[in-house]
């Protein structure tokens, strides 16, 4: 999630996974789960949820924030 700027830091993403607020294709996500093109990531916040569709998998560790739209689409 942090590679495509959904969250700012990897530690935040790991905390979200531990808190069980991240779902992949409507199933609770685990850190080792492989994400594929077409998958839907859902993050459940206290005041609602955000959903993202995976468009591409980055080939580098981090991408510029300006290119986020090439990798995920907010639904």
PyMOL Python script that loads the backbone (N, CA, C, O; Angstrom):
from pymol import cmd

cmd.read_pdbstr("""\
ATOM      1  N   UNK A   1       0.813  -1.187   0.000  1.00  0.00           N
ATOM      2  CA  UNK A   1       0.000   0.000   0.000  1.00  0.00           C
ATOM      3  C   UNK A   1       0.861   1.257   0.000  1.00  0.00           C
ATOM      4  O   UNK A   1       0.482   2.274  -0.579  1.00  0.00           O
ATOM      5  N   UNK A   2       2.009   1.186   0.644  1.00  0.00           N
ATOM      6  CA  UNK A   2       2.827   2.396   0.654  1.00  0.00           C
ATOM      7  C   UNK A   2       3.603   2.568  -0.649  1.00  0.00           C
ATOM      8  O   UNK A   2       4.030   3.682  -0.953  1.00  0.00           O
ATOM      9  N   UNK A   3       3.798   1.515  -1.420  1.00  0.00           N
ATOM     10  CA  UNK A   3       4.523   1.641  -2.694  1.00  0.00           C
ATOM     11  C   UNK A   3       3.763   2.513  -3.682  1.00  0.00           C
ATOM     12  O   UNK A   3       4.376   3.168  -4.525  1.00  0.00           O
ATOM     13  N   UNK A   4       2.452   2.531  -3.592  1.00  0.00           N
ATOM     14  CA  UNK A   4       1.644   3.342  -4.514  1.00  0.00           C
ATOM     15  C   UNK A   4       0.972   4.515  -3.797  1.00  0.00           C
ATOM     16  O   UNK A   4       0.015   5.096  -4.308  1.00  0.00           O
ATOM     17  N   UNK A   5       1.475   4.854  -2.621  1.00  0.00           N
ATOM     18  CA  UNK A   5       1.047   6.043  -1.878  1.00  0.00           C
ATOM     19  C   UNK A   5      -0.385   6.002  -1.357  1.00  0.00           C
ATOM     20  O   UNK A   5      -0.996   7.058  -1.194  1.00  0.00           O
ATOM     21  N   UNK A   6      -0.933   4.842  -1.094  1.00  0.00           N
ATOM     22  CA  UNK A   6      -2.238   4.782  -0.429  1.00  0.00           C
ATOM     23  C   UNK A   6      -2.062   5.213   1.025  1.00  0.00           C
ATOM     24  O   UNK A   6      -2.897   5.938   1.563  1.00  0.00           O
ATOM     25  N   UNK A   7      -0.988   4.774   1.653  1.00  0.00           N
ATOM     26  CA  UNK A   7      -0.590   5.254   2.986  1.00  0.00           C
ATOM     27  C   UNK A   7       0.836   5.762   2.893  1.00  0.00           C
ATOM     28  O   UNK A   7       1.579   5.383   1.987  1.00  0.00           O
ATOM     29  N   UNK A   8       1.224   6.629   3.839  1.00  0.00           N
ATOM     30  CA  UNK A   8       2.522   7.302   3.738  1.00  0.00           C
ATOM     31  C   UNK A   8       3.714   6.408   4.062  1.00  0.00           C
ATOM     32  O   UNK A   8       4.759   6.513   3.420  1.00  0.00           O
ATOM     33  N   UNK A   9       3.567   5.532   5.048  1.00  0.00           N
ATOM     34  CA  UNK A   9       4.709   4.736   5.480  1.00  0.00           C
ATOM     35  C   UNK A   9       4.356   3.260   5.561  1.00  0.00           C
ATOM     36  O   UNK A   9       3.207   2.882   5.790  1.00  0.00           O
ATOM     37  N   UNK A  10       5.367   2.452   5.368  1.00  0.00           N
ATOM     38  CA  UNK A  10       5.169   0.999   5.460  1.00  0.00           C
ATOM     39  C   UNK A  10       4.714   0.600   6.861  1.00  0.00           C
ATOM     40  O   UNK A  10       3.886  -0.299   7.013  1.00  0.00           O
ATOM     41  N   UNK A  11       5.253   1.266   7.885  1.00  0.00           N
ATOM     42  CA  UNK A  11       4.854   0.937   9.260  1.00  0.00           C
ATOM     43  C   UNK A  11       3.365   1.194   9.486  1.00  0.00           C
ATOM     44  O   UNK A  11       2.719   0.457  10.230  1.00  0.00           O
ATOM     45  N   UNK A  12       2.815   2.230   8.854  1.00  0.00           N
ATOM     46  CA  UNK A  12       1.380   2.513   8.957  1.00  0.00           C
ATOM     47  C   UNK A  12       0.594   1.389   8.284  1.00  0.00           C
ATOM     48  O   UNK A  12      -0.413   0.927   8.820  1.00  0.00           O
ATOM     49  N   UNK A  13       1.047   0.954   7.125  1.00  0.00           N
ATOM     50  CA  UNK A  13       0.384  -0.142   6.419  1.00  0.00           C
ATOM     51  C   UNK A  13       0.405  -1.420   7.271  1.00  0.00           C
ATOM     52  O   UNK A  13      -0.591  -2.140   7.342  1.00  0.00           O
ATOM     53  N   UNK A  14       1.539  -1.692   7.910  1.00  0.00           N
ATOM     54  CA  UNK A  14       1.639  -2.889   8.753  1.00  0.00           C
ATOM     55  C   UNK A  14       0.697  -2.788   9.953  1.00  0.00           C
ATOM     56  O   UNK A  14       0.069  -3.778  10.328  1.00  0.00           O
ATOM     57  N   UNK A  15       0.591  -1.596  10.560  1.00  0.00           N
ATOM     58  CA  UNK A  15      -0.334  -1.401  11.675  1.00  0.00           C
ATOM     59  C   UNK A  15      -1.779  -1.629  11.235  1.00  0.00           C
ATOM     60  O   UNK A  15      -2.570  -2.222  11.969  1.00  0.00           O
ATOM     61  N   UNK A  16      -2.118  -1.159  10.042  1.00  0.00           N
ATOM     62  CA  UNK A  16      -3.469  -1.333   9.520  1.00  0.00           C
ATOM     63  C   UNK A  16      -3.778  -2.815   9.315  1.00  0.00           C
ATOM     64  O   UNK A  16      -4.889  -3.264   9.599  1.00  0.00           O
ATOM     65  N   UNK A  17      -2.807  -3.567   8.829  1.00  0.00           N
ATOM     66  CA  UNK A  17      -2.997  -5.010   8.648  1.00  0.00           C
ATOM     67  C   UNK A  17      -3.177  -5.701   9.993  1.00  0.00           C
ATOM     68  O   UNK A  17      -4.035  -6.573  10.134  1.00  0.00           O
ATOM     69  N   UNK A  18      -2.368  -5.315  10.987  1.00  0.00           N
ATOM     70  CA  UNK A  18      -2.491  -5.899  12.323  1.00  0.00           C
ATOM     71  C   UNK A  18      -3.846  -5.564  12.960  1.00  0.00           C
ATOM     72  O   UNK A  18      -4.408  -6.368  13.704  1.00  0.00           O
ATOM     73  N   UNK A  19      -4.358  -4.372  12.657  1.00  0.00           N
ATOM     74  CA  UNK A  19      -5.642  -3.932  13.208  1.00  0.00           C
ATOM     75  C   UNK A  19      -6.831  -4.517  12.445  1.00  0.00           C
ATOM     76  O   UNK A  19      -7.982  -4.280  12.813  1.00  0.00           O
ATOM     77  N   UNK A  20      -6.563  -5.264  11.408  1.00  0.00           N
ATOM     78  CA  UNK A  20      -7.572  -5.956  10.599  1.00  0.00           C
ATOM     79  C   UNK A  20      -8.604  -4.992  10.002  1.00  0.00           C
ATOM     80  O   UNK A  20      -9.812  -5.202  10.107  1.00  0.00           O
ATOM     81  N   UNK A  21      -8.089  -3.928   9.374  1.00  0.00           N
ATOM     82  CA  UNK A  21      -8.968  -2.970   8.696  1.00  0.00           C
ATOM     83  C   UNK A  21      -8.754  -2.978   7.184  1.00  0.00           C
ATOM     84  O   UNK A  21      -9.373  -2.195   6.463  1.00  0.00           O
ATOM     85  N   UNK A  22      -7.876  -3.864   6.702  1.00  0.00           N
ATOM     86  CA  UNK A  22      -7.575  -3.939   5.275  1.00  0.00           C
ATOM     87  C   UNK A  22      -8.106  -5.260   4.720  1.00  0.00           C
ATOM     88  O   UNK A  22      -7.859  -6.333   5.269  1.00  0.00           O
ATOM     89  N   UNK A  23      -8.846  -5.146   3.611  1.00  0.00           N
ATOM     90  CA  UNK A  23      -9.429  -6.320   2.956  1.00  0.00           C
ATOM     91  C   UNK A  23      -8.969  -6.378   1.509  1.00  0.00           C
ATOM     92  O   UNK A  23      -8.811  -5.344   0.859  1.00  0.00           O
ATOM     93  N   UNK A  24      -8.759  -7.559   1.020  1.00  0.00           N
ATOM     94  CA  UNK A  24      -8.391  -7.791  -0.366  1.00  0.00           C
ATOM     95  C   UNK A  24      -9.468  -8.678  -0.971  1.00  0.00           C
ATOM     96  O   UNK A  24      -9.636  -9.831  -0.572  1.00  0.00           O
ATOM     97  N   UNK A  25     -10.195  -8.130  -1.937  1.00  0.00           N
ATOM     98  CA  UNK A  25     -11.318  -8.862  -2.549  1.00  0.00           C
ATOM     99  C   UNK A  25     -12.305  -9.358  -1.494  1.00  0.00           C
ATOM    100  O   UNK A  25     -12.748 -10.506  -1.531  1.00  0.00           O
ATOM    101  N   UNK A  26     -12.640  -8.477  -0.557  1.00  0.00           N
ATOM    102  CA  UNK A  26     -13.616  -8.735   0.515  1.00  0.00           C
ATOM    103  C   UNK A  26     -13.193  -9.804   1.512  1.00  0.00           C
ATOM    104  O   UNK A  26     -14.028 -10.325   2.251  1.00  0.00           O
ATOM    105  N   UNK A  27     -11.906 -10.136   1.542  1.00  0.00           N
ATOM    106  CA  UNK A  27     -11.376 -11.061   2.544  1.00  0.00           C
ATOM    107  C   UNK A  27     -10.296 -10.336   3.326  1.00  0.00           C
ATOM    108  O   UNK A  27      -9.540  -9.548   2.758  1.00  0.00           O
ATOM    109  N   UNK A  28     -10.219 -10.593   4.618  1.00  0.00           N
ATOM    110  CA  UNK A  28      -9.226  -9.959   5.468  1.00  0.00           C
ATOM    111  C   UNK A  28      -7.824 -10.162   4.883  1.00  0.00           C
ATOM    112  O   UNK A  28      -7.421 -11.291   4.605  1.00  0.00           O
ATOM    113  N   UNK A  29      -7.092  -9.072   4.702  1.00  0.00           N
ATOM    114  CA  UNK A  29      -5.756  -9.142   4.089  1.00  0.00           C
ATOM    115  C   UNK A  29      -4.713  -9.546   5.119  1.00  0.00           C
ATOM    116  O   UNK A  29      -4.800  -9.192   6.295  1.00  0.00           O
ATOM    117  N   UNK A  30      -3.738 -10.286   4.651  1.00  0.00           N
ATOM    118  CA  UNK A  30      -2.598 -10.686   5.470  1.00  0.00           C
ATOM    119  C   UNK A  30      -1.341 -10.150   4.802  1.00  0.00           C
ATOM    120  O   UNK A  30      -1.315  -9.995   3.581  1.00  0.00           O
ATOM    121  N   UNK A  31      -0.288  -9.861   5.586  1.00  0.00           N
ATOM    122  CA  UNK A  31       0.932  -9.272   5.011  1.00  0.00           C
ATOM    123  C   UNK A  31       1.543 -10.079   3.874  1.00  0.00           C
ATOM    124  O   UNK A  31       2.151  -9.501   2.973  1.00  0.00           O
ATOM    125  N   UNK A  32       1.399 -11.380   3.895  1.00  0.00           N
ATOM    126  CA  UNK A  32       2.029 -12.225   2.874  1.00  0.00           C
ATOM    127  C   UNK A  32       1.167 -12.418   1.629  1.00  0.00           C
ATOM    128  O   UNK A  32       1.601 -13.068   0.678  1.00  0.00           O
ATOM    129  N   UNK A  33      -0.023 -11.875   1.620  1.00  0.00           N
ATOM    130  CA  UNK A  33      -0.947 -12.090   0.499  1.00  0.00           C
ATOM    131  C   UNK A  33      -0.454 -11.363  -0.748  1.00  0.00           C
ATOM    132  O   UNK A  33      -0.117 -10.180  -0.697  1.00  0.00           O
ATOM    133  N   UNK A  34      -0.417 -12.075  -1.855  1.00  0.00           N
ATOM    134  CA  UNK A  34       0.010 -11.496  -3.123  1.00  0.00           C
ATOM    135  C   UNK A  34      -1.134 -10.696  -3.740  1.00  0.00           C
ATOM    136  O   UNK A  34      -2.259 -11.184  -3.848  1.00  0.00           O
ATOM    137  N   UNK A  35      -0.834  -9.468  -4.140  1.00  0.00           N
ATOM    138  CA  UNK A  35      -1.826  -8.601  -4.772  1.00  0.00           C
ATOM    139  C   UNK A  35      -1.630  -8.692  -6.278  1.00  0.00           C
ATOM    140  O   UNK A  35      -0.504  -8.654  -6.773  1.00  0.00           O
ATOM    141  N   UNK A  36      -2.762  -8.815  -7.015  1.00  0.00           N
ATOM    142  CA  UNK A  36      -2.697  -8.959  -8.469  1.00  0.00           C
ATOM    143  C   UNK A  36      -3.497  -7.851  -9.140  1.00  0.00           C
ATOM    144  O   UNK A  36      -4.335  -7.207  -8.509  1.00  0.00           O
ATOM    145  N   UNK A  37      -3.234  -7.639 -10.408  1.00  0.00           N
ATOM    146  CA  UNK A  37      -3.987  -6.663 -11.201  1.00  0.00           C
ATOM    147  C   UNK A  37      -5.462  -7.069 -11.186  1.00  0.00           C
ATOM    148  O   UNK A  37      -5.795  -8.237 -11.390  1.00  0.00           O
ATOM    149  N   UNK A  38      -6.333  -6.101 -10.945  1.00  0.00           N
ATOM    150  CA  UNK A  38      -7.761  -6.365 -10.892  1.00  0.00           C
ATOM    151  C   UNK A  38      -8.297  -6.567  -9.484  1.00  0.00           C
ATOM    152  O   UNK A  38      -9.510  -6.521  -9.276  1.00  0.00           O
ATOM    153  N   UNK A  39      -7.408  -6.792  -8.503  1.00  0.00           N
ATOM    154  CA  UNK A  39      -7.845  -6.961  -7.117  1.00  0.00           C
ATOM    155  C   UNK A  39      -8.440  -5.663  -6.583  1.00  0.00           C
ATOM    156  O   UNK A  39      -8.101  -4.575  -7.049  1.00  0.00           O
ATOM    157  N   UNK A  40      -9.331  -5.790  -5.601  1.00  0.00           N
ATOM    158  CA  UNK A  40      -9.940  -4.644  -4.931  1.00  0.00           C
ATOM    159  C   UNK A  40      -9.427  -4.604  -3.493  1.00  0.00           C
ATOM    160  O   UNK A  40      -9.581  -5.567  -2.743  1.00  0.00           O
ATOM    161  N   UNK A  41      -8.817  -3.479  -3.119  1.00  0.00           N
ATOM    162  CA  UNK A  41      -8.329  -3.256  -1.757  1.00  0.00           C
ATOM    163  C   UNK A  41      -9.343  -2.363  -1.057  1.00  0.00           C
ATOM    164  O   UNK A  41      -9.701  -1.304  -1.572  1.00  0.00           O
ATOM    165  N   UNK A  42      -9.801  -2.781   0.103  1.00  0.00           N
ATOM    166  CA  UNK A  42     -10.740  -1.991   0.899  1.00  0.00           C
ATOM    167  C   UNK A  42     -10.089  -1.684   2.238  1.00  0.00           C
ATOM    168  O   UNK A  42      -9.555  -2.574   2.899  1.00  0.00           O
ATOM    169  N   UNK A  43     -10.138  -0.415   2.632  1.00  0.00           N
ATOM    170  CA  UNK A  43      -9.630   0.011   3.934  1.00  0.00           C
ATOM    171  C   UNK A  43     -10.819   0.556   4.709  1.00  0.00           C
ATOM    172  O   UNK A  43     -11.482   1.491   4.261  1.00  0.00           O
ATOM    173  N   UNK A  44     -11.084  -0.024   5.861  1.00  0.00           N
ATOM    174  CA  UNK A  44     -12.231   0.385   6.674  1.00  0.00           C
ATOM    175  C   UNK A  44     -11.752   1.344   7.766  1.00  0.00           C
ATOM    176  O   UNK A  44     -11.040   0.957   8.692  1.00  0.00           O
ATOM    177  N   UNK A  45     -12.162   2.597   7.630  1.00  0.00           N
ATOM    178  CA  UNK A  45     -11.856   3.628   8.619  1.00  0.00           C
ATOM    179  C   UNK A  45     -13.039   3.760   9.576  1.00  0.00           C
ATOM    180  O   UNK A  45     -14.099   3.183   9.335  1.00  0.00           O
ATOM    181  N   UNK A  46     -12.863   4.514  10.654  1.00  0.00           N
ATOM    182  CA  UNK A  46     -13.951   4.726  11.611  1.00  0.00           C
ATOM    183  C   UNK A  46     -15.151   5.411  10.964  1.00  0.00           C
ATOM    184  O   UNK A  46     -16.295   5.125  11.314  1.00  0.00           O
ATOM    185  N   UNK A  47     -14.892   6.306  10.027  1.00  0.00           N
ATOM    186  CA  UNK A  47     -15.968   7.064   9.388  1.00  0.00           C
ATOM    187  C   UNK A  47     -16.203   6.624   7.950  1.00  0.00           C
ATOM    188  O   UNK A  47     -16.447   7.465   7.084  1.00  0.00           O
ATOM    189  N   UNK A  48     -16.138   5.370   7.686  1.00  0.00           N
ATOM    190  CA  UNK A  48     -16.401   4.874   6.339  1.00  0.00           C
ATOM    191  C   UNK A  48     -15.260   4.023   5.823  1.00  0.00           C
ATOM    192  O   UNK A  48     -14.392   3.584   6.577  1.00  0.00           O
ATOM    193  N   UNK A  49     -15.282   3.803   4.531  1.00  0.00           N
ATOM    194  CA  UNK A  49     -14.244   2.975   3.921  1.00  0.00           C
ATOM    195  C   UNK A  49     -13.845   3.546   2.574  1.00  0.00           C
ATOM    196  O   UNK A  49     -14.586   4.303   1.948  1.00  0.00           O
ATOM    197  N   UNK A  50     -12.640   3.158   2.143  1.00  0.00           N
ATOM    198  CA  UNK A  50     -12.153   3.526   0.807  1.00  0.00           C
ATOM    199  C   UNK A  50     -11.826   2.243   0.082  1.00  0.00           C
ATOM    200  O   UNK A  50     -11.305   1.292   0.665  1.00  0.00           O
ATOM    201  N   UNK A  51     -12.140   2.231  -1.207  1.00  0.00           N
ATOM    202  CA  UNK A  51     -11.882   1.059  -2.042  1.00  0.00           C
ATOM    203  C   UNK A  51     -11.002   1.470  -3.218  1.00  0.00           C
ATOM    204  O   UNK A  51     -11.174   2.545  -3.793  1.00  0.00           O
ATOM    205  N   UNK A  52     -10.069   0.609  -3.562  1.00  0.00           N
ATOM    206  CA  UNK A  52      -9.143   0.859  -4.658  1.00  0.00           C
ATOM    207  C   UNK A  52      -9.073  -0.370  -5.548  1.00  0.00           C
ATOM    208  O   UNK A  52      -9.068  -1.498  -5.054  1.00  0.00           O
ATOM    209  N   UNK A  53      -9.018  -0.159  -6.845  1.00  0.00           N
ATOM    210  CA  UNK A  53      -8.807  -1.249  -7.798  1.00  0.00           C
ATOM    211  C   UNK A  53      -7.358  -1.194  -8.252  1.00  0.00           C
ATOM    212  O   UNK A  53      -6.855  -0.127  -8.604  1.00  0.00           O
ATOM    213  N   UNK A  54      -6.688  -2.333  -8.246  1.00  0.00           N
ATOM    214  CA  UNK A  54      -5.285  -2.419  -8.660  1.00  0.00           C
ATOM    215  C   UNK A  54      -5.232  -2.453 -10.187  1.00  0.00           C
ATOM    216  O   UNK A  54      -5.800  -3.347 -10.815  1.00  0.00           O
ATOM    217  N   UNK A  55      -4.547  -1.475 -10.776  1.00  0.00           N
ATOM    218  CA  UNK A  55      -4.423  -1.390 -12.235  1.00  0.00           C
ATOM    219  C   UNK A  55      -3.099  -1.972 -12.726  1.00  0.00           C
ATOM    220  O   UNK A  55      -3.041  -2.586 -13.792  1.00  0.00           O
ATOM    221  N   UNK A  56      -2.042  -1.777 -11.946  1.00  0.00           N
ATOM    222  CA  UNK A  56      -0.703  -2.273 -12.283  1.00  0.00           C
ATOM    223  C   UNK A  56       0.020  -2.592 -10.987  1.00  0.00           C
ATOM    224  O   UNK A  56      -0.321  -2.064  -9.929  1.00  0.00           O
ATOM    225  N   UNK A  57       1.011  -3.449 -11.074  1.00  0.00           N
ATOM    226  CA  UNK A  57       1.887  -3.738  -9.942  1.00  0.00           C
ATOM    227  C   UNK A  57       3.205  -3.003 -10.202  1.00  0.00           C
ATOM    228  O   UNK A  57       3.819  -3.205 -11.249  1.00  0.00           O
ATOM    229  N   UNK A  58       3.652  -2.148  -9.262  1.00  0.00           N
ATOM    230  CA  UNK A  58       4.905  -1.411  -9.490  1.00  0.00           C
ATOM    231  C   UNK A  58       6.103  -2.355  -9.580  1.00  0.00           C
ATOM    232  O   UNK A  58       6.172  -3.365  -8.880  1.00  0.00           O
ATOM    233  N   UNK A  59       7.033  -2.005 -10.450  1.00  0.00           N
ATOM    234  CA  UNK A  59       8.258  -2.806 -10.577  1.00  0.00           C
ATOM    235  C   UNK A  59       9.378  -2.247  -9.703  1.00  0.00           C
ATOM    236  O   UNK A  59      10.435  -2.866  -9.575  1.00  0.00           O
ATOM    237  N   UNK A  60       9.152  -1.089  -9.108  1.00  0.00           N
ATOM    238  CA  UNK A  60      10.120  -0.475  -8.199  1.00  0.00           C
ATOM    239  C   UNK A  60       9.484  -0.365  -6.818  1.00  0.00           C
ATOM    240  O   UNK A  60       8.271  -0.518  -6.670  1.00  0.00           O
ATOM    241  N   UNK A  61      10.319  -0.097  -5.799  1.00  0.00           N
ATOM    242  CA  UNK A  61       9.844  -0.074  -4.416  1.00  0.00           C
ATOM    243  C   UNK A  61       8.840   1.050  -4.164  1.00  0.00           C
ATOM    244  O   UNK A  61       7.828   0.831  -3.498  1.00  0.00           O
ATOM    245  N   UNK A  62       9.100   2.227  -4.678  1.00  0.00           N
ATOM    246  CA  UNK A  62       8.198   3.361  -4.504  1.00  0.00           C
ATOM    247  C   UNK A  62       8.015   4.080  -5.824  1.00  0.00           C
ATOM    248  O   UNK A  62       8.944   4.165  -6.628  1.00  0.00           O
ATOM    249  N   UNK A  63       6.814   4.597  -6.047  1.00  0.00           N
ATOM    250  CA  UNK A  63       6.549   5.373  -7.257  1.00  0.00           C
ATOM    251  C   UNK A  63       6.225   6.806  -6.856  1.00  0.00           C
ATOM    252  O   UNK A  63       5.788   7.041  -5.730  1.00  0.00           O
ATOM    253  N   UNK A  64       6.429   7.769  -7.753  1.00  0.00           N
ATOM    254  CA  UNK A  64       6.064   9.145  -7.436  1.00  0.00           C
ATOM    255  C   UNK A  64       4.552   9.267  -7.220  1.00  0.00           C
ATOM    256  O   UNK A  64       3.756   8.596  -7.877  1.00  0.00           O
ATOM    257  N   UNK A  65       4.184  10.139  -6.282  1.00  0.00           N
ATOM    258  CA  UNK A  65       2.764  10.320  -5.971  1.00  0.00           C
ATOM    259  C   UNK A  65       1.957  10.728  -7.204  1.00  0.00           C
ATOM    260  O   UNK A  65       0.786  10.370  -7.329  1.00  0.00           O
ATOM    261  N   UNK A  66       2.580  11.469  -8.105  1.00  0.00           N
ATOM    262  CA  UNK A  66       1.906  11.924  -9.325  1.00  0.00           C
ATOM    263  C   UNK A  66       1.508  10.752 -10.231  1.00  0.00           C
ATOM    264  O   UNK A  66       0.607  10.898 -11.057  1.00  0.00           O
ATOM    265  N   UNK A  67       2.156   9.607 -10.092  1.00  0.00           N
ATOM    266  CA  UNK A  67       1.865   8.444 -10.941  1.00  0.00           C
ATOM    267  C   UNK A  67       0.946   7.426 -10.264  1.00  0.00           C
ATOM    268  O   UNK A  67       0.718   6.342 -10.801  1.00  0.00           O
ATOM    269  N   UNK A  68       0.417   7.774  -9.085  1.00  0.00           N
ATOM    270  CA  UNK A  68      -0.440   6.858  -8.341  1.00  0.00           C
ATOM    271  C   UNK A  68      -1.620   6.383  -9.186  1.00  0.00           C
ATOM    272  O   UNK A  68      -2.002   5.215  -9.109  1.00  0.00           O
ATOM    273  N   UNK A  69      -2.203   7.275  -9.992  1.00  0.00           N
ATOM    274  CA  UNK A  69      -3.370   6.939 -10.812  1.00  0.00           C
ATOM    275  C   UNK A  69      -3.092   5.859 -11.851  1.00  0.00           C
ATOM    276  O   UNK A  69      -4.025   5.240 -12.363  1.00  0.00           O
ATOM    277  N   UNK A  70      -1.824   5.626 -12.166  1.00  0.00           N
ATOM    278  CA  UNK A  70      -1.478   4.578 -13.114  1.00  0.00           C
ATOM    279  C   UNK A  70      -1.526   3.191 -12.467  1.00  0.00           C
ATOM    280  O   UNK A  70      -1.613   2.177 -13.158  1.00  0.00           O
ATOM    281  N   UNK A  71      -1.468   3.161 -11.140  1.00  0.00           N
ATOM    282  CA  UNK A  71      -1.365   1.886 -10.422  1.00  0.00           C
ATOM    283  C   UNK A  71      -2.645   1.497  -9.673  1.00  0.00           C
ATOM    284  O   UNK A  71      -2.984   0.315  -9.601  1.00  0.00           O
ATOM    285  N   UNK A  72      -3.350   2.477  -9.120  1.00  0.00           N
ATOM    286  CA  UNK A  72      -4.597   2.194  -8.414  1.00  0.00           C
ATOM    287  C   UNK A  72      -5.647   3.233  -8.792  1.00  0.00           C
ATOM    288  O   UNK A  72      -5.330   4.379  -9.111  1.00  0.00           O
ATOM    289  N   UNK A  73      -6.908   2.799  -8.748  1.00  0.00           N
ATOM    290  CA  UNK A  73      -8.016   3.701  -9.037  1.00  0.00           C
ATOM    291  C   UNK A  73      -8.952   3.659  -7.840  1.00  0.00           C
ATOM    292  O   UNK A  73      -9.402   2.586  -7.436  1.00  0.00           O
ATOM    293  N   UNK A  74      -9.249   4.830  -7.270  1.00  0.00           N
ATOM    294  CA  UNK A  74     -10.185   4.872  -6.148  1.00  0.00           C
ATOM    295  C   UNK A  74     -11.591   4.652  -6.666  1.00  0.00           C
ATOM    296  O   UNK A  74     -12.009   5.294  -7.630  1.00  0.00           O
ATOM    297  N   UNK A  75     -12.316   3.760  -6.042  1.00  0.00           N
ATOM    298  CA  UNK A  75     -13.678   3.445  -6.472  1.00  0.00           C
ATOM    299  C   UNK A  75     -14.692   4.200  -5.630  1.00  0.00           C
ATOM    300  O   UNK A  75     -15.896   4.063  -5.843  1.00  0.00           O
TER     301      UNK A  75
END
""", "prot")
cmd.dss("prot")
cmd.show_as("cartoon", "prot")
cmd.util.cbc("prot")
cmd.orient("prot")
